[in-house]
Amino acid sequence: MSSAATSNETSSADTPAQQRPPIVGPPSPQPPYPILVSGSVVKGFGRGGKQLGIPTANLAEDAVERTLRDLPVGVYLGWAQISGQRAVWPMVMSLGWNPYFQNERRSGEVHVIHTFDEDFYGRTLNVAILAYIRPERNYESLEALVEDIRCDIEVAHRSLAREAYQKVKQCDLFKTDDDATSSGSTTTG
Ligand SMILES: Cc1cc2nc3c(=O)[nH]c(=O)nc-3n(C[C@H](O)[C@H](O)[C@H](O)COP(=O)(O)O)c2cc1C
């Protein structure tokens, strides 16, 4: 594919996946993290699941342009929840132009690290971004891109296992109506 052409705008193939740091971020998230964003899930180019085997939920442009406007492009880790569901899953997110595919618009693509039976287009995704993993890169092959994303997923698992990162799962962004009902049982009339 010709789109694998070299680019000077990103650090290209500088660190092979095997040599990347196994964990990123300080022991607890530091400002500007956590960055909390909710956005509806829109259709991307459909390559994530089919071509890469790594499905991504593309956040609607208003979420990317409003809340994530000042965030540098790159790959991030954190937690994600499909609005209305209790479960909070680890996630890795690519924010940028996907140099390998030479996109013309900046996109925010979240890979929720869980196997879902269905896609969730049109649903709202709540996301807590907690640390930066690496810059976006260009790649010589699709396999190299997939290898790096697989490494991002491992880095996310290890980084999020720390207590201070786990705690963020309890933040208000991820509270559901069920939580309100159960904690409401202590109120007196
Ligand atoms: C964690 C993660 C890291 C990614 N890193 C890169 C990258 O470094 N360079 C790149 O060109 N694309 C990167 N991508 C983006 C993929 O190219 C993208 O998910 C794929 O093109 C699917 O896009 P689509 O849903 O719009 O079809 C990354 C995606 C994820 C989820």
The ligand as an SDF file (V2000), in Angstrom:
LIG
                    3D

 31 33  0  0  0  0  0  0  0  0999 V2000
   -3.8210    2.2110   20.4550 C   0  0  0  0  0  0  0  0  0  0  0  0
   -3.7570    2.6450   19.0180 C   0  0  0  0  0  0  0  0  0  0  0  0
   -2.5650    3.1420   18.4970 C   0  0  0  0  0  0  0  0  0  0  0  0
   -2.4720    3.5290   17.1660 C   0  0  0  0  0  0  0  0  0  0  0  0
   -1.2900    4.0220   16.6780 N   0  0  0  0  0  0  0  0  0  0  0  0
   -1.2040    4.4190   15.3920 C   0  0  0  0  0  0  0  0  0  0  0  0
    0.0170    4.9510   14.8670 C   0  0  0  0  0  0  0  0  0  0  0  0
    1.0300    5.0820   15.5770 O   0  0  0  0  0  0  0  0  0  0  0  0
    0.0460    5.3020   13.5670 N   0  0  0  0  0  0  0  0  0  0  0  0
   -1.0480    5.1870   12.7410 C   0  0  0  0  0  0  0  0  0  0  0  0
   -0.9550    5.5120   11.5720 O   0  0  0  0  0  0  0  0  0  0  0  0
   -2.2290    4.7280   13.2180 N   0  0  0  0  0  0  0  0  0  0  0  0
   -2.3150    4.3320   14.5190 C   0  0  0  0  0  0  0  0  0  0  0  0
   -3.5010    3.8390   15.0120 N   0  0  0  0  0  0  0  0  0  0  0  0
   -4.7210    4.0410   14.2430 C   0  0  0  0  0  0  0  0  0  0  0  0
   -5.1150    2.9590   13.3290 C   0  0  0  0  0  0  0  0  0  0  0  0
   -4.4950    3.2720   12.1300 O   0  0  0  0  0  0  0  0  0  0  0  0
   -6.6410    3.0730   13.2450 C   0  0  0  0  0  0  0  0  0  0  0  0
   -7.2170    2.5970   14.4110 O   0  0  0  0  0  0  0  0  0  0  0  0
   -7.1920    2.3770   12.0670 C   0  0  0  0  0  0  0  0  0  0  0  0
   -6.8330    3.1220   10.9500 O   0  0  0  0  0  0  0  0  0  0  0  0
   -8.6980    2.2320   12.1230 C   0  0  0  0  0  0  0  0  0  0  0  0
   -9.2980    3.4470   11.7880 O   0  0  0  0  0  0  0  0  0  0  0  0
  -10.8450    3.4980   11.3880 P   0  0  0  0  0  0  0  0  0  0  0  0
  -11.6280    3.0350   12.5820 O   0  0  0  0  0  0  0  0  0  0  0  0
  -11.0910    4.9570   11.0810 O   0  0  0  0  0  0  0  0  0  0  0  0
  -11.0420    2.6230   10.2180 O   0  0  0  0  0  0  0  0  0  0  0  0
   -3.6140    3.4320   16.3250 C   0  0  0  0  0  0  0  0  0  0  0  0
   -4.8200    2.9510   16.8640 C   0  0  0  0  0  0  0  0  0  0  0  0
   -4.9080    2.5470   18.1880 C   0  0  0  0  0  0  0  0  0  0  0  0
   -6.2040    2.0290   18.7330 C   0  0  0  0  0  0  0  0  0  0  0  0
  1  2  1  0
  2  3  1  0
  2 30  2  0
  3  4  2  0
  4  5  1  0
  4 28  1  0
  5  6  2  0
  6  7  1  0
  6 13  1  0
  7  8  2  0
  7  9  1  0
  9 10  1  0
 10 11  2  0
 10 12  1  0
 12 13  2  0
 13 14  1  0
 14 15  1  0
 14 28  1  0
 15 16  1  0
 16 17  1  0
 16 18  1  0
 18 19  1  0
 18 20  1  0
 20 21  1  0
 20 22  1  0
 22 23  1  0
 23 24  1  0
 24 25  2  0
 24 26  1  0
 24 27  1  0
 28 29  2  0
 29 30  1  0
 30 31  1  0
M  END
$$$$
